Amino acid sequence: MDVKEECNDYAVVVEDLWFRYPHSGWVLRGLSLRVKRGETVLVIGPSGSGKTTLLRALTGVGKYIYGGRSRGRILLCGKSLEEYSLENLRRIIQVVNQNVYTHFIEHSIGSDLATQAYNVHRKAWREELEKVVNALGLKKELGKYFFELSGGQLRRAAVAKALLWNPRILVFDEPLMWLDDEGTRDFLAVLGHLKSAGKTVIVFEHRFLPLLDLVDSVYMLKNGVLNRLDKITFRQSSRQLSGEPSSLTIGDESDRPVLIANNLQYSYNGELVIRSASMRVLHGETIVVYGRNGSGKSTLLKLLAGYLKPVKGTLTRRGRVFYIPQNVYLFFTEESLLKEAYTVCRAWGKEGRCVEEAFSWLNRLGLRGLEDASPFKLSWGQAIRAAIAILLAVSDSDTVILLDEPFTGLTYSDRSNLARLLAKLNMSKIITLSSIESLVFVRGAKVYTLSNGVLRRASVVPPYEPLEAARILEQLYGGGVD
């Protein structure tokens, strides 16, 4: 079949697929899937269920890069993977990675896309580039460097680069993971364009509620097989949380402040990033700072933690302040959780009993037996819990723990579980969020918004649906898998 031809009725056919990596058991166990030409399919599943493995199997990466073994059949547009050359396979299926930075070689978006267009189309590269840029509304971004773009803009640029191959099938790996609410709306517009263009789309996503109106079919991957779900499963009534719900945190009647920030300002390259930030944090209180990507939320947390020095304002801390970064793996420095616990305990002048306390917290947080595991091989949810467990060993009641986007990359049920854990900690928490979806999991928190460098108290009523989705997924996933 000439790759310029359209697929027939089915763009993807998977029959009785088994897949395993070297020296491991079967990850996929007789999985089957049929995706019609032009269909948009959503695949959900608990962490560790094999979604990434299925993606790798569909594109041949699992076999040719990771050395995996498989049996069963995968057909793309009627032909098996082995029948395609690498060049032709790229014209059939393209993947937009979870980490969109991996798609760009040159610093300038315009240069990167132009190079790709020339490599694929040669003489017609200008016309093909213009078509893709116009379709995705990227004209204003062409002169910018990729690190100047928002998450939504980066996602559009990555999609544009994939579309230059004019593939029949596009696969998205967690496309909403790093996006704020504006970036999410941006991606939904892109997905709508792809549907209108007749592309076949497969989306792997934990944070799937915003996608339901655009997908045709929903599948759950669990125990190595796919099961089709009815979209109505998640179509609960659009109830809203009203009033002021009771706090989930354990407070202190003394109204004792553990951290006071007064009119903090911070400048980067001569530009005020934080213009005015004042906050009074009480013992046991949970505070949420909500704002879009790039609004300065991480900068604010680093100021509160003492990693950055404000150019103006005062900061008073009663106890220790610990910061867990947005990319939780940056928290760790050692090759095992055991060594990590020793390092943190020594750094705070505590050894012996402190390490035992860290092990106790690891066990209590569901990480029993992982003391010798590399923190960099843990799932996202496991890594967050491991960081919290180790910090709890050196904490006291006046500790403030700062969590930068802790719900990123988690299923709705895992977000609910993490929120329940945080609510039980008898210490103050400051949590940053860029998605209003996650706000429902920290009900009762004091909410601030950060916009244009100014921190303000806010009253925000989050949607109810994520809580309902968490309840449904706990039943479907059996509590989830980490």
C-alpha positions as CSV (number, residue, x, y, z in Angstrom):
1,M,0.0,0.0,0.0
2,D,1.3,3.5,-0.9
3,V,1.4,5.6,2.3
4,K,-0.3,8.4,0.4
5,E,-3.4,6.4,0.3
6,E,-6.0,6.6,3.1
7,C,-6.5,3.8,5.6
8,N,-9.5,1.6,5.0
9,D,-12.2,1.1,7.6
10,Y,-9.8,0.5,10.5
11,A,-6.7,2.5,11.1
12,V,-5.5,0.4,14.0
13,V,-6.2,-3.3,14.6
14,V,-4.6,-5.1,17.6
15,E,-5.4,-8.7,18.1
16,D,-4.4,-10.9,21.1
17,L,-1.3,-8.8,21.8
18,W,1.2,-10.0,24.4
19,F,4.2,-7.9,25.2
20,R,7.1,-8.2,27.7
21,Y,10.4,-6.5,28.3
22,P,13.7,-8.4,28.7
23,H,13.8,-10.1,32.1
24,S,10.2,-9.2,33.1
25,G,6.8,-10.8,33.0
26,W,4.1,-10.1,30.5
27,V,2.9,-6.5,30.7
28,L,0.2,-6.8,28.0
29,R,-1.8,-10.1,28.2
30,G,-3.9,-10.8,25.2
31,L,-4.9,-7.2,24.5
32,S,-7.2,-6.4,21.5
33,L,-8.3,-3.0,20.0
34,R,-9.9,-1.8,16.9
35,V,-9.8,1.9,16.0
36,K,-11.8,3.1,13.0
37,R,-10.4,5.6,10.5
38,G,-11.1,9.1,11.8
39,E,-12.0,7.9,15.3
40,T,-10.7,9.5,18.5
41,V,-10.0,7.0,21.3
42,L,-9.2,7.7,24.9
43,V,-7.2,5.1,26.9
44,I,-7.2,5.4,30.7
45,G,-5.8,3.1,33.4
46,P,-4.1,3.0,36.8
47,S,-0.5,4.0,37.1
48,G,1.7,1.1,36.1
49,S,-1.1,-0.6,34.1
50,G,0.9,-0.7,30.8
51,K,-0.3,2.4,28.9
52,T,3.3,3.4,28.0
53,T,4.0,-0.2,26.9
54,L,1.0,-0.2,24.6
55,L,2.1,3.1,23.1
56,R,5.6,1.6,22.5
57,A,4.2,-1.6,21.0
58,L,1.9,0.3,18.6
59,T,4.9,2.3,17.2
60,G,7.5,-0.4,17.2
61,V,9.6,1.4,19.8
62,G,9.0,-1.4,22.4
63,K,10.5,-4.0,20.1
64,Y,13.3,-2.1,18.3
65,I,14.5,0.2,21.0
66,Y,13.6,-1.5,24.3
67,G,14.2,-5.1,23.1
68,G,10.8,-6.3,24.0
69,R,9.2,-9.5,22.9
70,S,5.6,-9.8,21.6
71,R,3.1,-12.1,20.1
72,G,-0.2,-11.4,18.5
73,R,-0.9,-9.0,15.7
74,I,-0.7,-5.2,15.2
75,L,-2.0,-3.7,11.9
76,L,-1.7,0.0,11.0
77,C,-3.8,0.9,8.0
78,G,-4.0,-2.8,7.1
79,K,-0.3,-3.6,7.2
80,S,1.8,-5.0,10.0
81,L,4.6,-2.9,11.5
82,E,7.3,-5.2,9.9
83,E,6.0,-4.3,6.4
84,Y,6.8,-0.6,6.8
85,S,10.1,1.0,6.4
86,L,11.0,3.5,9.2
87,E,10.3,6.4,6.8
88,N,6.9,5.1,5.8
89,L,6.0,4.2,9.4
90,R,6.5,7.9,10.3
91,R,4.0,8.8,7.6
92,I,1.5,6.5,9.1
93,I,1.8,7.1,12.9
94,Q,3.3,9.9,14.9
95,V,3.6,10.3,18.7
96,V,3.4,13.5,20.6
97,N,5.4,12.8,23.8
98,Q,4.4,13.7,27.4
99,N,7.6,15.8,27.5
100,V,7.1,18.1,24.5
101,Y,10.7,19.5,24.8
102,T,12.0,16.2,23.4
103,H,10.5,17.2,20.0
104,F,12.6,20.2,19.4
105,I,16.2,20.3,18.1
106,E,16.7,24.0,17.3
107,H,16.0,26.8,19.7
108,S,13.7,28.7,17.4
109,I,10.2,27.2,16.8
110,G,10.2,28.6,13.2
111,S,13.6,27.2,12.4
112,D,12.8,23.8,13.9
113,L,9.5,23.5,11.9
114,A,11.1,24.8,8.7
115,T,13.9,22.2,9.0
116,Q,11.4,19.4,9.6
117,A,9.2,20.6,6.6
118,Y,12.2,20.7,4.3
119,N,13.4,17.2,5.4
120,V,9.9,15.7,4.7
121,H,8.7,17.7,1.7
122,R,11.8,19.1,0.0
123,K,10.6,21.5,-2.8
124,A,7.1,21.9,-1.4
125,W,8.3,22.6,2.1
126,R,7.1,26.2,2.3
127,E,3.6,25.4,1.2
128,E,3.3,22.4,3.6
129,L,4.7,24.5,6.5
130,E,2.3,27.3,5.9
131,K,-0.7,24.9,5.8
132,V,0.2,23.4,9.2
133,V,1.1,26.8,10.8
134,N,-2.2,28.3,9.7
135,A,-4.2,25.3,10.8
136,L,-2.8,25.4,14.3
137,G,-2.6,29.2,14.6
138,L,1.2,29.3,15.2
139,K,2.2,32.3,13.1
140,K,2.9,34.5,16.0
141,E,5.0,31.9,17.7
142,L,7.4,31.2,14.8
143,G,9.9,33.8,15.9
144,K,10.1,32.7,19.5
145,Y,12.4,30.3,21.2
146,F,10.8,27.1,22.5
147,F,11.5,28.0,26.1
148,E,9.5,31.2,25.7
149,L,6.3,29.4,24.9
150,S,3.6,28.4,27.3
151,G,2.7,24.7,27.8
152,G,-0.3,25.0,25.4
153,Q,1.8,26.7,22.7
154,L,4.5,24.1,23.0
155,R,2.0,21.4,22.6
156,R,0.6,23.0,19.5
157,A,4.1,23.3,18.1
158,A,4.8,19.6,18.8
159,V,1.6,18.7,17.0
160,A,2.6,20.9,14.1
161,K,5.9,19.1,13.8
162,A,4.1,15.7,13.8
163,L,1.5,16.9,11.2
164,L,4.3,17.8,8.8
165,W,4.5,14.1,8.1
166,N,0.8,14.1,7.3
167,P,0.3,10.9,9.4
168,R,-2.9,8.9,9.4
169,I,-2.7,8.3,13.1
170,L,-1.6,10.5,16.0
171,V,-0.9,9.2,19.5
172,F,-0.8,11.6,22.5
173,D,1.0,10.5,25.7
174,E,-0.5,12.4,28.7
175,P,-1.0,15.7,26.7
176,L,-2.6,17.5,29.6
177,M,0.0,16.6,32.2
178,W,1.8,20.0,32.4
179,L,-0.9,22.2,31.1
180,D,-2.8,24.9,33.1
181,D,-6.5,25.6,32.4
182,E,-5.7,27.9,29.5
183,G,-3.3,25.4,28.0
184,T,-6.0,22.7,28.3
185,R,-8.4,24.8,26.4
186,D,-5.7,25.3,23.8
187,F,-5.2,21.5,23.4
188,L,-8.9,20.9,23.1
189,A,-9.0,23.3,20.2
190,V,-6.1,21.3,18.5
191,L,-7.9,18.0,19.1
192,G,-11.1,19.5,17.6
193,H,-9.0,20.5,14.5
194,L,-7.6,17.0,14.2
195,K,-11.1,15.5,14.3
196,S,-12.3,17.9,11.6
197,A,-9.3,16.9,9.5
198,G,-10.3,13.2,9.7
199,K,-7.2,12.1,11.6
200,T,-7.3,9.0,13.8
201,V,-6.3,9.9,17.3
202,I,-5.4,7.8,20.4
203,V,-5.0,9.7,23.6
204,F,-3.4,8.2,26.8
205,E,-4.4,10.4,29.7
206,H,-5.0,10.4,33.5
207,R,-6.7,13.8,33.6
208,F,-9.3,12.9,31.0
209,L,-12.5,14.7,32.1
210,P,-11.9,17.7,29.8
211,L,-11.6,15.3,26.8
212,L,-14.8,13.4,27.1
213,D,-16.8,15.7,24.8
214,L,-14.3,15.1,22.0
215,V,-13.5,11.4,22.2
216,D,-15.6,8.7,20.5
217,S,-14.6,5.8,22.6
218,V,-13.1,5.2,26.0
219,Y,-11.1,2.1,27.0
220,M,-9.6,1.1,30.4
221,L,-6.3,-0.7,30.5
222,K,-6.0,-3.0,33.5
223,N,-4.3,-6.4,34.1
224,G,-2.8,-6.2,30.6
225,V,-6.1,-6.0,28.7
226,L,-8.4,-3.3,27.4
227,N,-12.1,-3.0,28.4
228,R,-14.4,-0.6,26.7
229,L,-16.2,1.9,29.0
230,D,-19.4,3.8,28.3
231,K,-18.7,7.6,28.4
232,I,-21.9,7.9,30.5
233,T,-19.9,6.3,33.3
234,F,-18.3,9.6,33.9
235,R,-21.2,11.8,32.9
236,Q,-22.5,12.5,36.3
237,S,-24.6,15.6,37.0
238,S,-22.6,18.8,36.9
239,R,-23.0,19.4,40.6
240,Q,-20.9,22.2,42.1
241,L,-19.6,22.4,45.6
242,S,-21.4,25.2,47.3
243,G,-20.8,27.1,50.5
244,E,-17.7,26.8,52.7
245,P,-16.9,23.1,53.2
246,S,-15.3,22.0,56.5
247,S,-11.5,21.9,56.5
248,L,-9.8,18.6,55.8
249,T,-6.7,19.7,57.7
250,I,-5.9,19.3,61.4
251,G,-5.7,22.8,62.8
252,D,-4.6,24.3,66.1
253,E,-6.9,26.3,68.3
254,S,-4.1,28.7,69.3
255,D,-4.2,30.5,65.9
256,R,-0.4,30.3,65.9
257,P,1.4,31.6,62.8
258,V,4.3,29.4,61.6
259,L,5.1,31.6,58.5
260,I,4.5,35.2,57.8
261,A,5.4,36.8,54.4
262,N,4.9,40.5,54.1
263,N,5.0,42.3,50.8
264,L,7.6,40.0,49.2
265,Q,9.1,41.1,45.9
266,Y,11.4,39.3,43.6
267,S,13.2,40.5,40.5
268,Y,14.7,38.4,37.6
269,N,16.9,40.1,35.0
270,G,15.6,43.4,36.2
271,E,11.9,42.5,35.8
272,L,9.6,42.1,38.9
273,V,8.3,38.5,38.8
274,I,6.7,38.7,42.2
275,R,5.4,42.3,42.8
276,S,3.5,41.8,46.0
277,A,3.1,38.6,48.1
278,S,1.8,38.7,51.6
279,M,0.6,35.6,53.5
280,R,0.1,34.5,57.1
281,V,0.2,30.7,57.6
282,L,-1.3,29.2,60.7
283,H,-0.2,25.9,62.4
284,G,-1.9,23.0,60.6
285,E,-3.4,25.2,57.9
286,T,-3.5,24.2,54.2
287,I,-3.1,27.0,51.6
288,V,-3.5,26.7,47.9
289,V,-1.9,29.2,45.4
290,Y,-3.7,28.9,42.1
291,G,-2.4,30.5,38.9
292,R,-1.5,29.8,35.3
293,N,1.8,28.4,34.2
294,G,4.5,31.1,34.3
295,S,2.6,33.2,36.9
296,G,5.4,32.8,39.4
297,K,4.1,30.1,41.7
298,S,7.3,28.1,41.8
299,T,9.3,31.3,42.4
300,L,7.0,32.2,45.3
301,L,7.6,28.8,46.9
302,K,11.3,29.1,46.5
303,L,11.2,32.5,48.2
304,L,9.2,31.0,51.1
305,A,11.7,28.1,51.4
306,G,14.6,30.5,51.4
307,Y,16.1,29.3,48.1
308,L,15.7,32.7,46.7
309,K,16.2,36.1,48.5
310,P,13.5,38.7,48.0
311,V,14.5,42.2,46.8
312,K,11.9,43.7,49.2
313,G,9.7,42.6,52.0
314,T,10.1,40.4,55.1
315,L,9.7,36.7,55.8
316,T,9.4,35.1,59.2
317,R,9.5,31.4,59.7
318,R,8.8,29.7,63.0
319,G,10.0,26.3,62.0
320,R,11.5,24.4,59.1
321,V,10.2,24.9,55.6
322,F,10.6,22.1,53.1
323,Y,10.1,22.4,49.3
324,I,9.1,19.5,47.0
325,P,9.6,20.7,43.4
326,Q,7.1,20.3,40.5
327,N,9.3,17.7,39.0
328,V,9.4,15.5,42.1
329,Y,12.4,13.5,40.9
330,L,14.6,16.7,41.3
331,F,14.0,16.3,45.1
332,F,16.2,13.2,45.2
333,T,20.0,13.0,45.0
334,E,20.9,9.4,46.0
335,E,20.6,6.0,44.3
336,S,18.2,4.5,46.8
337,L,15.6,5.6,49.3
338,L,17.8,4.2,52.1
339,K,20.7,6.5,51.2
340,E,18.3,9.4,50.6
341,A,17.0,9.0,54.2
342,Y,20.5,8.9,55.6
343,T,21.5,12.0,53.6
344,V,18.5,14.1,54.7
345,C,18.8,13.0,58.3
346,R,22.5,13.9,58.4
347,A,21.8,17.2,56.8
348,W,19.5,18.1,59.7
349,G,21.8,16.8,62.3
350,K,19.7,13.7,63.0
351,E,20.8,10.1,62.5
352,G,19.9,6.7,63.9
353,R,16.4,7.1,65.1
354,C,15.7,9.6,62.3
355,V,16.4,6.9,59.6
356,E,14.1,4.4,61.4
357,E,11.4,7.1,61.5
358,A,11.8,7.6,57.7
359,F,11.4,3.8,57.2
360,S,8.3,3.9,59.4
361,W,6.8,6.6,57.3
362,L,7.7,4.8,54.1
363,N,5.8,1.8,55.3
364,R,2.8,3.9,56.5
365,L,2.6,5.6,53.1
366,G,2.4,2.3,51.2
367,L,6.1,2.0,50.2
368,R,7.0,-1.0,52.3
369,G,10.0,-3.0,50.9
370,L,11.2,-0.2,48.7
371,E,14.0,1.1,50.9
372,D,16.6,-0.2,48.4
373,A,14.7,1.0,45.3
374,S,16.0,3.9,43.2
375,P,13.7,7.0,43.7
376,F,14.2,7.7,40.0
377,K,12.4,4.4,39.1
378,L,9.4,5.0,41.3
379,S,6.1,6.0,39.7
380,W,5.1,9.7,40.0
381,G,2.8,9.0,42.9
382,Q,5.3,6.8,44.7
383,A,8.0,9.5,44.3
384,I,5.8,12.1,45.9
385,R,4.9,9.9,48.9
386,A,8.6,8.9,49.3
387,A,9.7,12.6,49.4
388,I,7.0,13.3,52.0
389,A,7.9,10.3,54.1
390,I,11.6,11.3,54.3
391,L,10.8,14.9,55.2
392,L,8.4,13.8,57.9
393,A,11.3,12.1,59.7
394,V,13.0,15.5,60.2
395,S,9.8,17.5,60.7
396,D,8.1,18.9,63.8
397,S,4.7,20.5,64.4
398,D,6.0,23.9,63.2
399,T,7.2,22.5,59.8
400,V,5.7,24.0,56.7
401,I,5.8,21.7,53.6
402,L,5.7,23.3,50.2
403,L,4.3,21.2,47.3
404,D,4.6,22.5,43.8
405,E,1.9,21.0,41.6
406,P,1.8,17.6,43.5
407,F,-1.3,16.3,41.6
408,T,0.4,16.5,38.2
409,G,0.6,13.1,36.5
410,L,-1.8,11.4,38.9
411,T,-5.0,9.7,38.2
412,Y,-8.1,11.2,39.8
413,S,-8.2,8.4,42.4
414,D,-4.5,8.9,43.2
415,R,-5.1,12.6,43.7
416,S,-7.9,11.8,46.1
417,N,-5.6,9.4,48.0
418,L,-2.8,12.0,48.1
419,A,-5.2,14.6,49.4
420,R,-6.3,12.3,52.2
421,L,-2.7,11.7,53.2
422,L,-1.9,15.4,53.3
423,A,-5.0,16.1,55.3
424,K,-3.8,13.8,58.0
425,L,-0.4,15.5,58.5
426,N,-0.4,17.7,61.5
427,M,1.6,20.5,59.9
428,S,1.1,23.4,57.5
429,K,1.0,22.9,53.8
430,I,1.2,25.3,50.9
431,I,0.2,23.8,47.6
432,T,0.4,25.3,44.1
433,L,-2.1,24.4,41.4
434,S,-2.5,25.5,37.8
435,S,-5.7,23.5,37.2
436,I,-9.0,24.3,38.9
437,E,-9.8,20.6,38.6
438,S,-7.4,19.7,41.4
439,L,-8.7,22.3,43.8
440,V,-11.7,20.1,44.7
441,F,-9.3,17.6,46.4
442,V,-8.1,20.2,48.9
443,R,-11.5,21.4,50.1
444,G,-11.4,23.7,53.1
445,A,-8.0,25.2,52.1
446,K,-7.4,28.9,52.1
447,V,-7.1,29.9,48.5
448,Y,-4.9,32.6,46.9
449,T,-4.5,33.5,43.2
450,L,-1.2,34.6,41.8
451,S,-1.6,36.8,38.7
452,N,0.7,39.5,37.2
453,G,3.0,39.0,40.2
454,V,0.4,39.8,42.8
455,L,-0.9,37.4,45.4
456,R,-4.5,37.8,46.4
457,R,-7.0,36.0,48.6
458,A,-9.8,34.4,46.5
459,S,-13.0,32.5,46.7
460,V,-13.1,29.8,44.1
461,V,-15.7,27.1,43.7
462,P,-14.2,24.1,41.9
463,P,-16.1,21.6,39.8
464,Y,-17.5,18.5,41.5
465,E,-16.8,16.0,38.7
466,P,-13.1,15.2,39.6
467,L,-14.2,13.9,43.0
468,E,-16.9,11.8,41.4
469,A,-14.4,10.5,38.9
470,A,-12.0,9.6,41.7
471,R,-14.8,7.6,43.4
472,I,-15.7,5.8,40.1
473,L,-12.0,5.0,39.3
474,E,-11.3,3.6,42.8
475,Q,-14.0,1.1,42.0
476,L,-12.8,0.4,38.5
477,Y,-9.1,0.3,39.3
478,G,-9.5,-1.4,42.6
479,G,-7.7,1.4,44.5
480,G,-5.2,2.0,41.7
481,V,-1.8,0.6,41.0
482,D,1.5,2.5,41.7
